[in-house]
Amino acid sequence: MFSEPATAFIYSPRYLEFDYGPGHPLRNERLALTHDLISSCGLLALPSTRCLEPEPATDDELLLFLRPDYLKILKAVDAGQTPAAALHYGLGTPDNPILPGIFRWSALVAGASLLAMRLVESGEVSRGFNIAGGLHHAGPGKASGFCYINDAALLIADLCRRGHRVAYVDIDVHHGDGVQWAFYDTDQVLTLSIHESGSTLFPGSGFVNELGEGKGEGYSVNVPLPPSADDEIFLWGFNEVIPPLVKAFQPDILVTQLGIDSHQTDPLSHVGISLTAFVEMVRRLKGLCGRWVALGGGGYDLRNVPRAWAAAWAIMNDREPPALLPESFLVRHKEVGFTDAAFMDAPAVRNGSTKARAWEAVREEVGRLKRLVFPRHGM
């Protein structure tokens, strides 16, 4: 055990061996950019930091969450086959194309998240980060929303079978549907997702009345936001709901999905927050549990992803994000379009009648959520 909070950064150059194809929004080069920025800031050479390369999850590990028939078809399409039933499994769509390497890529990401989890669970480190993870839309038998294997649900399932209580917090702009449905009927996992409303954004779920069922009633928590939400509204919704519920639940381990597609310049959403607001949420998350597994998630503007996740990694190591991007990083990545060297951006705050209506909507939703959920947790 380390004398100060130890951390593990899980990364592999093999992440870049898979490409979703031309025109696909999810570009794995964002992972290399993030790794380069974190390294350039000196945040991989900290005394208590371990940098580890993962191995792909084994079939036995994957079957903790995946259905055997889905695992079989993932392997078939990885080898270049296109079975007639592929579309039934969500494969071969524009979001989830059939391409060589999809199974190997997905198994490697899953293995990385499992490695981060096992290091945290064992006490070797207190915080672990897999920036390639957070593929939160996939189900046990279906690909969805750029996600083939739901690494978050997989590692949580592994923790549950050994008796741990897990809080899962998802701040991606898209609802963390795959994780919610995986644990919808258990009180062993508290799933919390703050996101743009399913009325205006994929996957069309994540409403307040999705509360869980059976023993899990009250353990599925959603904060849907209007598409005009800015820093003030996003942070208010987060602070009103997520920290109080996690503290009341008292998890053994916290798992977070840190998507940055809620940023105001992201092309796949309407909500518009700043990196400043993202960092404030990460700071709050750090104080919620002594053991923390962080995963990446969405993010489709290459200027935002490395800054957001480098800032998150700094916070996980009890450091402040740098004020400026390193000159060496800017020189290497001129083509990405960084307009200046500022690490953070200005707060994103909207005004006017649209903002007033957004406030009214989110206050109503949060008030209803509190009435439905908080009493179940003694609040």
C-alpha positions as CSV (number, residue, x, y, z in Angstrom):
1,M,0.0,0.0,0.0
2,F,1.2,3.5,-0.8
3,S,1.5,6.2,1.9
4,E,-0.5,8.6,-0.2
5,P,-3.5,7.9,-2.5
6,A,-2.1,5.8,-5.3
7,T,-3.5,5.9,-8.8
8,A,-3.4,3.7,-11.9
9,F,-3.6,5.0,-15.5
10,I,-4.6,2.2,-17.8
11,Y,-3.6,2.7,-21.5
12,S,-2.4,0.8,-24.5
13,P,-1.2,2.0,-27.9
14,R,-3.3,-0.9,-29.3
15,Y,-6.3,1.2,-28.7
16,L,-5.4,2.9,-32.0
17,E,-5.3,-0.3,-34.0
18,F,-9.1,-0.1,-34.4
19,D,-10.9,2.6,-36.4
20,Y,-14.7,3.0,-36.6
21,G,-14.3,4.0,-40.3
22,P,-14.4,7.3,-42.2
23,G,-17.1,9.7,-41.2
24,H,-17.8,8.0,-37.9
25,P,-18.0,10.5,-35.0
26,L,-16.0,8.4,-32.5
27,R,-12.4,8.8,-33.3
28,N,-9.9,6.8,-31.3
29,E,-7.2,9.4,-32.0
30,R,-8.7,11.3,-29.1
31,L,-7.2,8.6,-26.8
32,A,-3.7,9.2,-28.1
33,L,-4.2,13.0,-27.8
34,T,-5.3,12.5,-24.2
35,H,-2.4,10.3,-23.3
36,D,0.1,12.7,-24.9
37,L,-1.3,15.7,-23.1
38,I,-1.3,13.9,-19.7
39,S,2.3,12.8,-20.3
40,S,3.3,16.3,-21.5
41,C,2.0,17.8,-18.3
42,G,4.1,15.4,-16.2
43,L,1.1,13.7,-14.8
44,L,2.2,10.2,-15.6
45,A,5.5,10.6,-13.7
46,L,4.0,11.2,-10.3
47,P,5.5,9.2,-7.4
48,S,2.3,7.4,-6.6
49,T,1.2,6.8,-10.2
50,R,1.3,3.4,-11.9
51,C,1.0,3.3,-15.7
52,L,-0.2,-0.1,-16.9
53,E,-1.0,-1.7,-20.2
54,P,-4.0,-4.0,-20.2
55,E,-4.7,-7.4,-21.8
56,P,-8.0,-8.2,-23.5
57,A,-10.8,-9.5,-21.3
58,T,-11.1,-13.3,-21.5
59,D,-14.3,-15.1,-22.7
60,D,-15.0,-16.2,-19.1
61,E,-14.7,-12.6,-17.9
62,L,-16.9,-11.3,-20.7
63,L,-19.6,-13.9,-19.9
64,L,-20.0,-12.3,-16.5
65,F,-22.2,-9.8,-18.4
66,L,-22.5,-10.9,-22.1
67,R,-24.9,-13.5,-23.4
68,P,-23.0,-16.4,-25.0
69,D,-24.8,-16.0,-28.4
70,Y,-23.8,-12.3,-28.5
71,L,-20.2,-13.2,-27.7
72,K,-20.2,-15.7,-30.5
73,I,-21.5,-13.3,-33.1
74,L,-19.0,-10.6,-32.0
75,K,-16.2,-13.0,-32.7
76,A,-17.7,-14.0,-36.1
77,V,-17.9,-10.4,-37.3
78,D,-14.4,-9.7,-36.0
79,A,-13.2,-12.3,-38.4
80,G,-14.8,-10.6,-41.3
81,Q,-18.1,-12.6,-41.4
82,T,-21.5,-10.9,-41.6
83,P,-24.1,-13.4,-40.3
84,A,-27.7,-12.8,-41.3
85,A,-28.6,-12.2,-37.7
86,A,-26.0,-9.4,-37.2
87,L,-28.6,-6.6,-37.3
88,H,-30.6,-8.4,-34.6
89,Y,-27.6,-7.8,-32.3
90,G,-27.3,-4.1,-33.3
91,L,-24.4,-4.8,-35.6
92,G,-24.0,-3.4,-39.1
93,T,-25.8,-0.1,-38.3
94,P,-24.2,3.4,-39.0
95,D,-23.5,3.7,-35.3
96,N,-22.1,0.2,-34.9
97,P,-20.5,-0.8,-38.2
98,I,-19.1,-4.3,-38.8
99,L,-15.4,-3.8,-39.2
100,P,-12.3,-6.0,-38.7
101,G,-11.1,-5.8,-35.1
102,I,-14.3,-4.8,-33.4
103,F,-14.2,-7.7,-31.0
104,R,-10.5,-7.4,-30.2
105,W,-10.9,-3.6,-29.6
106,S,-13.9,-4.1,-27.4
107,A,-12.3,-6.9,-25.4
108,L,-9.2,-4.8,-24.9
109,V,-11.2,-1.9,-23.5
110,A,-13.1,-4.2,-21.3
111,G,-9.9,-5.8,-20.0
112,A,-8.5,-2.3,-19.3
113,S,-11.6,-1.4,-17.2
114,L,-11.4,-4.7,-15.3
115,L,-7.8,-4.1,-14.6
116,A,-8.5,-0.6,-13.2
117,M,-11.3,-2.1,-11.1
118,R,-9.2,-4.9,-9.7
119,L,-6.4,-2.6,-8.7
120,V,-8.8,-0.4,-6.8
121,E,-10.8,-3.3,-5.3
122,S,-7.6,-4.9,-4.0
123,G,-6.3,-1.7,-2.4
124,E,-3.2,-1.5,-4.6
125,V,-4.4,1.9,-5.7
126,S,-7.3,4.1,-4.5
127,R,-8.2,5.5,-8.0
128,G,-7.9,4.0,-11.5
129,F,-8.7,5.6,-14.9
130,N,-9.3,3.9,-18.2
131,I,-9.9,6.7,-20.7
132,A,-11.0,4.3,-23.4
133,G,-13.8,2.9,-21.2
134,G,-17.3,4.1,-20.5
135,L,-19.0,2.4,-23.4
136,H,-22.3,2.6,-21.6
137,H,-25.0,1.9,-24.2
138,A,-24.3,-1.7,-25.0
139,G,-26.5,-4.5,-23.5
140,P,-25.7,-8.1,-22.7
141,G,-26.9,-9.1,-26.1
142,K,-26.7,-6.0,-28.3
143,A,-24.5,-3.3,-29.5
144,S,-25.8,0.3,-29.3
145,G,-24.6,3.9,-29.6
146,F,-20.9,3.2,-30.7
147,C,-20.6,0.6,-27.9
148,Y,-20.1,-3.2,-28.5
149,I,-19.2,-4.3,-25.0
150,N,-20.4,-2.4,-22.0
151,D,-17.2,-2.3,-19.9
152,A,-18.9,-0.3,-17.1
153,A,-21.6,-2.9,-16.6
154,L,-19.1,-5.7,-16.9
155,L,-16.9,-4.5,-14.1
156,I,-19.8,-3.6,-11.9
157,A,-21.2,-7.1,-12.4
158,D,-17.9,-8.5,-11.3
159,L,-17.9,-6.4,-8.2
160,C,-21.4,-7.4,-7.4
161,R,-20.7,-11.1,-7.5
162,R,-18.2,-10.5,-4.7
163,G,-20.6,-8.6,-2.6
164,H,-19.6,-5.0,-3.1
165,R,-22.1,-2.1,-3.1
166,V,-21.4,0.1,-6.1
167,A,-22.5,3.6,-7.0
168,Y,-22.3,4.4,-10.7
169,V,-22.4,8.1,-11.7
170,D,-22.7,9.0,-15.4
171,I,-22.2,12.6,-16.5
172,D,-22.1,11.9,-20.3
173,V,-24.7,14.0,-22.1
174,H,-26.3,10.7,-23.3
175,H,-28.3,8.6,-20.8
176,G,-26.3,5.7,-19.4
177,D,-29.0,3.3,-20.4
178,G,-27.0,0.1,-20.7
179,V,-25.8,0.3,-17.2
180,Q,-29.1,1.3,-15.8
181,W,-31.0,-1.6,-17.3
182,A,-28.3,-4.1,-16.3
183,F,-28.9,-3.3,-12.6
184,Y,-32.5,-2.2,-12.7
185,D,-33.8,-4.8,-10.2
186,T,-31.1,-4.7,-7.5
187,D,-30.4,-2.4,-4.5
188,Q,-26.7,-3.4,-4.6
189,V,-26.0,-0.9,-7.3
190,L,-27.1,2.8,-7.3
191,T,-27.1,4.1,-10.9
192,L,-27.2,7.9,-11.3
193,S,-27.2,9.6,-14.7
194,I,-27.4,13.3,-15.5
195,H,-27.9,14.0,-19.2
196,E,-29.8,15.7,-21.9
197,S,-33.4,14.6,-21.9
198,G,-34.3,11.5,-23.9
199,S,-37.1,13.6,-25.5
200,T,-34.4,15.4,-27.5
201,L,-31.4,13.1,-27.6
202,F,-30.4,9.4,-28.1
203,P,-31.1,6.9,-26.6
204,G,-34.5,8.3,-25.8
205,S,-34.5,7.1,-22.2
206,G,-33.4,8.3,-18.8
207,F,-36.6,9.9,-17.5
208,V,-37.3,10.6,-13.8
209,N,-39.9,7.8,-13.6
210,E,-37.3,5.2,-14.5
211,L,-36.8,4.3,-10.8
212,G,-35.9,0.6,-10.9
213,E,-38.1,-2.3,-10.0
214,G,-38.4,-4.9,-7.3
215,K,-35.5,-4.6,-4.8
216,G,-34.1,-2.0,-7.2
217,E,-36.9,0.5,-6.9
218,G,-35.4,3.8,-6.0
219,Y,-31.9,2.8,-7.0
220,S,-32.1,4.0,-10.6
221,V,-31.8,7.8,-10.6
222,N,-32.0,10.1,-13.6
223,V,-31.6,13.9,-13.9
224,P,-32.8,14.7,-17.5
225,L,-32.0,18.2,-18.6
226,P,-33.5,20.5,-21.2
227,P,-31.4,20.9,-24.3
228,S,-30.7,24.6,-23.4
229,A,-29.0,23.7,-20.2
230,D,-25.7,25.5,-19.4
231,D,-23.1,25.4,-16.7
232,E,-25.5,26.8,-14.0
233,I,-28.3,24.4,-14.7
234,F,-26.1,21.3,-15.2
235,L,-24.2,22.0,-12.0
236,W,-27.3,22.7,-10.0
237,G,-28.9,19.5,-11.1
238,F,-25.7,17.5,-10.4
239,N,-25.2,19.1,-6.9
240,E,-28.8,18.8,-5.8
241,V,-29.1,15.0,-6.6
242,I,-25.8,13.1,-7.1
243,P,-23.5,13.9,-4.1
244,P,-26.4,13.6,-1.5
245,L,-27.6,10.2,-2.8
246,V,-24.1,8.7,-3.2
247,K,-23.3,9.8,0.4
248,A,-26.5,8.3,1.7
249,F,-25.9,5.0,-0.2
250,Q,-22.3,4.7,1.1
251,P,-20.8,2.6,-1.7
252,D,-17.8,0.4,-1.3
253,I,-16.6,1.6,-4.7
254,L,-17.5,4.5,-7.0
255,V,-17.6,4.0,-10.7
256,T,-17.9,7.1,-12.9
257,Q,-18.4,7.7,-16.6
258,L,-16.8,11.0,-17.5
259,G,-18.1,11.8,-21.0
260,I,-17.4,15.3,-22.2
261,D,-20.0,15.4,-25.0
262,S,-22.0,17.9,-22.9
263,H,-19.5,20.6,-23.9
264,Q,-20.9,23.6,-25.8
265,T,-18.8,22.8,-28.9
266,D,-19.6,19.1,-29.1
267,P,-21.4,18.2,-32.3
268,L,-23.6,15.4,-31.0
269,S,-25.7,17.2,-28.3
270,H,-27.5,20.4,-27.6
271,V,-26.6,21.0,-23.9
272,G,-23.7,23.4,-23.6
273,I,-21.3,23.4,-20.6
274,S,-17.7,24.4,-20.2
275,L,-14.6,22.5,-19.1
276,T,-14.8,24.6,-16.0
277,A,-18.2,23.0,-15.1
278,F,-16.9,19.5,-16.0
279,V,-13.9,20.0,-13.7
280,E,-16.1,21.2,-10.9
281,M,-18.2,18.0,-11.1
282,V,-15.0,15.8,-11.1
283,R,-13.9,17.6,-8.0
284,R,-17.2,16.7,-6.3
285,L,-16.9,13.1,-7.4
286,K,-13.5,12.7,-5.9
287,G,-14.8,13.4,-2.4
288,L,-17.7,10.8,-2.6
289,C,-15.8,7.6,-2.0
290,G,-12.3,6.4,-1.0
291,R,-12.2,3.9,-3.9
292,W,-12.9,5.3,-7.4
293,V,-12.8,3.7,-10.9
294,A,-13.1,6.4,-13.6
295,L,-13.9,5.6,-17.2
296,G,-13.9,7.9,-20.3
297,G,-17.1,8.1,-22.4
298,G,-18.4,10.3,-25.1
299,G,-16.6,13.3,-26.6
300,Y,-16.6,14.2,-30.3
301,D,-14.7,17.5,-30.4
302,L,-11.0,16.6,-30.3
303,R,-10.1,19.9,-28.6
304,N,-12.1,19.0,-25.6
305,V,-11.4,15.4,-24.8
306,P,-7.7,15.6,-24.0
307,R,-8.2,18.7,-21.8
308,A,-11.2,17.3,-19.9
309,W,-9.6,13.9,-19.2
310,A,-6.2,15.4,-18.4
311,A,-7.9,17.7,-15.9
312,A,-9.8,14.8,-14.4
313,W,-6.5,12.8,-14.1
314,A,-4.9,15.8,-12.4
315,I,-7.7,15.9,-9.9
316,M,-7.6,12.2,-9.3
317,N,-4.0,12.7,-8.3
318,D,-4.8,15.7,-6.0
319,R,-3.2,18.1,-8.5
320,E,-4.6,21.2,-10.1
321,P,-5.1,21.2,-13.9
322,P,-2.4,23.3,-15.6
323,A,-3.2,26.8,-16.6
324,L,-1.7,26.4,-20.1
325,L,-1.3,23.6,-22.7
326,P,2.4,22.6,-23.0
327,E,4.0,24.2,-26.0
328,S,5.4,20.9,-27.1
329,F,1.9,19.4,-27.2
330,L,0.5,22.3,-29.3
331,V,3.4,22.0,-31.8
332,R,2.7,18.3,-32.3
333,H,-1.0,18.7,-32.8
334,K,-1.5,21.9,-34.8
335,E,-4.0,20.2,-37.0
336,V,-6.5,19.6,-34.1
337,G,-7.4,23.3,-34.0
338,F,-6.5,24.6,-30.6
339,T,-7.0,28.4,-31.0
340,D,-4.9,29.3,-27.9
341,A,-2.9,27.7,-25.2
342,A,-5.4,28.1,-22.4
343,F,-6.1,24.8,-20.7
344,M,-9.6,25.7,-19.4
345,D,-12.3,27.8,-21.1
346,A,-14.7,30.4,-19.9
347,P,-17.9,29.5,-18.1
348,A,-20.8,28.7,-20.4
349,V,-23.8,30.8,-19.2
350,R,-26.9,31.5,-21.2
351,N,-29.6,34.2,-20.5
352,G,-33.0,35.2,-21.7
353,S,-36.4,33.5,-21.8
354,T,-35.1,30.2,-23.0
355,K,-32.9,30.0,-19.9
356,A,-35.8,30.9,-17.7
357,R,-37.9,28.1,-19.2
358,A,-35.0,25.7,-18.7
359,W,-34.7,26.6,-15.1
360,E,-38.4,26.0,-14.6
361,A,-38.2,22.6,-16.3
362,V,-35.2,21.3,-14.4
363,R,-36.5,22.5,-11.0
364,E,-39.7,20.7,-11.6
365,E,-37.9,17.5,-12.6
366,V,-35.5,17.6,-9.7
367,G,-38.3,18.3,-7.2
368,R,-40.3,15.3,-8.5
369,L,-37.2,13.1,-8.4
370,K,-36.5,14.1,-4.8
371,R,-40.1,13.3,-3.8
372,L,-39.9,9.9,-5.4
373,V,-36.3,8.8,-4.5
374,F,-34.9,10.6,-1.5
375,P,-37.3,9.1,1.1
376,R,-36.2,5.6,0.0
377,H,-32.7,6.5,1.1
378,G,-33.6,8.1,4.5
379,M,-33.4,11.6,3.2
